[in-house]
Amino acid sequence: MRELHRPKAGAGEAARLPLRSSPRWLGARPAIGKALAPKRPGKGRLRGPRGEEMIIPHSLYVVLLEAVKQLMSGRAISIVPVTAELTTQQAADMLNVSRPFLVKLLEERAIPFHKAGTHRRVYLQDVLAYKRKRDEQAGKALGRLVTEAQELGLYDE
């Protein structure tokens, strides 16, 4: 039987490692954090590759910092204006429901929609508002169930 040998990690090997585990990334983490830190309270600075800088609002700094963290962890992100229009399939995917169930919600006026020709469209802000409300209701219901279970002695801490 033939024995397999792994090539020794050379300069090219590190380039093929995922970004978050490469030695280059691990060494760059503190520098990235320092570069992203706001220089003045309430303000942030965005620095370009040629050293150009722009003062940005703290709210934008927070969004960019979170985006960088997610990307450096290997996750994909999307930055979309809240006024963006979604198809029924996109909205259903966001709510983790089927498209027919979402259409039912639209017909029941649980989520506002409008039509683009014959197609239903929903605004991202309306989908997010519905999701927030749904999650809040689910949290309250779960809290009531836990309380009831404790009162009945079904739940030991």
ABEGO torsion letter per residue (X at the ends): XBBBBBBBBBAAAAAABBAAABAAAAAAAAAAAAAABBABBGBBBBBBAAGBBBBBBAAAAAAAAAAAAAAAAGBBBBBBBAABBBBAAAAAAAAGBBAAAAAAAAAAGABBBBBBEABBBBBAAAAAAAAAAAAAAAAAAAAAAAAAAAAAGABBX
